[in-house]
């Protein structure tokens, strides 16, 4: 087992330390130049597909009460809104009219990437018999992922530090560029529009029927139809209907989690909310994870998750043309310290 100055124990089956003690990329280390060239080889027609929803979808805050639609507003110059602003107000010789705006964005409201700072666990990494809050590769809460309040032993301790992730922030993913070969798995065709909790067996049947191949270094996209339903609701989401609709992975299925490990995929992306069924199915064993697939991917393996992507137009084209691979270009915002980001992704065939 690799040694690391931050931990003596690593979670069973994890990749902690595999790419060095300070690694913040996880499986993105497998996104090599060769993998980029494999993705480029899938571009035969030169047709790009926008894989992101408009940033003001799903609409309202019904899917997650903590996340709200973006708010646009003009910047201000000399106390005046800087939108359709005539520069003649400041200099009568200037004929230009200028607009400039700002946005308040909840970074994981719409089509998004999760960073490794998004989900950690309480885990005894230093071997002292007491669990502490840690994230991928043993980076620590309050030391590397800093919030305005420290939750410790039932206490809430205010901290003066500026909040943010000094390690594992989304900027690491952005600097890697996130471009390579991706694979589409069309769960909507095989599971339909009703909520189906998809485990290993059902996923393998869909893969085998469509002759899909997932190889190390691939990014995997799951088309369920969930984003199509969001768009059809025109920013007035019916949360109860969405909870009953479309496929989602069973994060409690150990064989499914093992397949994610063994496949060596570098990112797991879906058009649904959370990729996995939430809340997770009840389990007699290991009930501690509310989001077990998130814990497996973000905390243990270093696999980024993409949520609420707009996959159907591309998935339909691929199916009609007997293909399942494409070039994916999907960097997040290079926003230091952020734990998530909108993804303005492009799939090219």
N, C-alpha and C positions, 0 to 999 in steps of 0.2 A: 504494500500500500504506500502511495506517495506520502512523504512527510510534509507538514505545513505548519508554519508558525502560529496560525490562528486556531488549529484544531488537532486533537489527537484521535478523535473518532470521526468517521464520516458515515453518512446514512448508507445502509446496505443497498447495493446496486447502484450507487451514485457514481458520477464522474468527477467528483471533487478531486482536484489536484492532477488530473490526467493531462492537462495542458499547462501545468505549472502552478506554483503556489498563489500567483496573483491573477490568474486567468479570469476575465470577465466576459468572455465570448461563448463559452460552452461549446455546443455542437456547431456553432457558426465557424469554428476552426476547420470543419470539414468542407466549408464552402470555399474550395480552392480554385485557383485559375483553371484547372482542368474541369471543374464542375461548372464554372462560368461558360467555358467553351462548349460543354455538353448542352447547356441551356441555349446558347446561340445557335447551335446546330438544329434546334427545333424550330427556328424561324425560317419558314419556307414561303409563306405568302406575304409577309410583311404587314400583317393585320394586327393592330394593337387593340386591347380591350381595357377599359377603365374598370378596375376592380374595387373601387371605393363607392360607398353611398355618399350623397350630399351630406355635409357635416351637420346639417340641422335635422337629420333623421337619426333615430326613430321618431322624434318629436316628443314634447313634454318630458316628464321624468317618471313615467310609469314603470319602465323596465328596471330602473335603479333610482331610488329617490335621492341618492347623493349626487347624481350626474344630471346636468341640465344642458339644454341646447345652447349653442354659442350666441353671444350677444355682440353685435357690431355697433360701433359708435365712431363718430368722427374724432380725430385729434383736435386739439385746441391751439389757436394762435392768437395771442393778445386778447384772450378771453372770448374769442369767437370760434364757432365750429368751423373746422378746416375742411369743408365739403362744399364744392362749387364756390370756392373762395377766390374772389377777384384780387389779384395782387395790386391792382390800382388803389385798393384801400390803404396800402402801405407806401406805394410809390405810384403816382399818377401816370408815369411813363410806361408802366408795365401793363401789358394787355393779357397776360396769361391768367387762366382760371385753373385752380389746382384743387384736387381732392386727396385726402389722406385719412386713413381710418385705423382703428384698433379693434381687437377682438378679445373678449373673455371666453376662453375655451376650456371646457372640461375634457382633458386629454383622452379619456377612455369612454367618451359618450357615443361615438359612431364607429365607423371602420377603424380598427385600432391594432396596435401591437402591445403586448405585455412585456415589460422588462423583467429581469431576474429580481429586481427590487420590489416587484409587485406582490409576490407571495413567498413568505418564509415559513419557518416552523419553530416551535420550542423543542430544542434538541440538545442533548448533552454532548456538545462538540469537544469540550476540553477535558472530558473524562473525570470530572469531579463528583459525579453522581447527581448533579443538579442540572436540569434543562435550562438553557438560555435561548433568547430569541436570535436566530441566525438565518442567513439566506444562502444562496448558492455559493459554494466554495468557502463556506465558513465566515463570510463577511457578516459583521455584527450590527444588530439594532443599536442605535444611539451612538455608535462609534463610526459606522460607515453609512447607514441609512438613518437619517436624523429627523426627528419630528419635534414639534414644539412642546410636546408632553411626553414624559417617560412613564410608561406603565410598568411598575415593578412591585411585586408582592402585594397586589391589590391596591397600591397607592398610585396617585396621579401627580407626578412631579413636574412642574413647569420648567422648561429649559429655554435659555436665552439664545441658543444657536438658531441660525436661519435653517429652516427645514429643507430637506432634499437628500438625494443619494449621492454621497461623495464617491461611492463605488457602486457598480452594477447599474448605473443610470442608463437611460435609453440612448445617450450619446455614443456609447460604445457600439451599439448595433448600427447606428447611423454611419459611423466612421468605417465600418466594415462594408457598407454600401448595399448589402443584401440583394445580390443579383445571382441567378443561377437557374438550374433546371427545376421545374416544379411538375407535380403529378396531380391530376384531378381524379378524385373518387366521387362518383355520382350517386350519393345515397338517396336523393329524391326519387330517381327512377326505380330504385329497388325497394324503398321503404314507404313511399307515398307521402301524403300531406299530414297524416295523423302523427302525434308524438310517439316515437319509437325509441326506446333506449337500446342503443346498438352496442353489443358486446363483440368479443373476438370472433365468434362463429359467424355472426351476421356480416361483420365487416369483411371477413375472408371470403364469404360467398359473393359479395358484391365485387370484390377485387378479382376473383376467379372468373365470374361471368363476363366481366368486361375486359379480361386479359390485361389487367393493370399490373405493372411492375414497379416496385419501389426499391431503389438502390441506395446505398450509403451516400450521403451528401445531398439527397433530394429534399425539396420542400413539398409537403403534402397538403393539398387543399380538399376539403370535404364540402360538397355542394348538397345542401339539405332543402333549400327553398325558403328558409326562414327570412332571408333578406327580401325576397320577393313579396312575402306577406307584409313586411314592414312598409315597403314602398306602396303597396296597395292601400294601406291605411291612411296615407296622405298626412303624416305627422299627427295623427290621432290614434295612437296605438291602443289596441284592445289587449291588455296584458293577460287577461284570463284565456283568451283565445290563443295567444302566442304560446302560453305555457302548455297548451294541449296540442301544439302543432310541431311537426317536422322532427327529423331525427336528431339525436344528440348522443354522444359517446357515453358508455357506462364506465365512469371512473373507478368503480369498485371491482371491475373485472381484471383480475391479476394477469390473465393471459393476454388481454389487450394491452395492459401496461408493459408487459414483457415484450410484446411485439414492437412497441414504440422504442424500447431499449435496443432490441436486436436489429431492427431495421436500420438504425443509425440515421434516421431522418433528422434534418437540422432545424425544421420549423413545422409546426402543426397549425393549420389555418382552417377556419370554418366560416360559413355565412351566418351562423347562429350566434346566440348569446352564450358565451362561456365555453364553447366547444363541447364541453361535457354536460350531461344532464344535471341540473341544479334545482333543488337540493339533491345531493347524491342519494342513491338508494340506501335504505337501511341495511346495516351489516352487523352480523353477530360478532365479527372480529374487526379490529382496526377501525372503530367508528370515529376516530379522533379527527379525521380530515373531512371538513365540509366540502372541499374541492379536491378530491384525491388525485385527479388527473393534473390539475394545476400544481399540486405538490410534487408529483412525479416528474413533471416536465420542467417547471421553473426552479424548483428547490433542489431536486436530486440530479437531473440529467443535464441541465443547462439547455433546454429546448424552448425557444420562444413560441408563444401562442399568439395567433391572430384571430380576431373575433369580428363578427358582423360585416364580413366582406361581401361584395356584390359579385357573385361567381356565376350566376345562371347564364348570362349571355355567352360567356366563354365556354361554360360546360356544355351548352346546347351546340355550339359550333364544333367543339371537339367530338361530341358524340356523332353529329351529322357527318363528320369527316373521318370517322374511324380512328381517332387519336385520343391520347390522354396526357401527353407531355407538352410543355410549352416553356418559354423563357419568362421568368418572373423577375421583375425589377420592383423592389418594395422597401426602400429605406424609410425609416421613421424620421421625425423632426430631430435635428441635431440640437437638442435642448438639454444642456448639462443639468444633471440632478433630477430629471423627471423619471417617474416610475412607469410611465406609459406614454403613448403617442398616437395621434392619427396616422393612418397609413394611406398614402395616395398611390396605391399600387397599380402596376401595369402588367398585364399578361400579353405576350406577343407570340403569334403563331406563324 
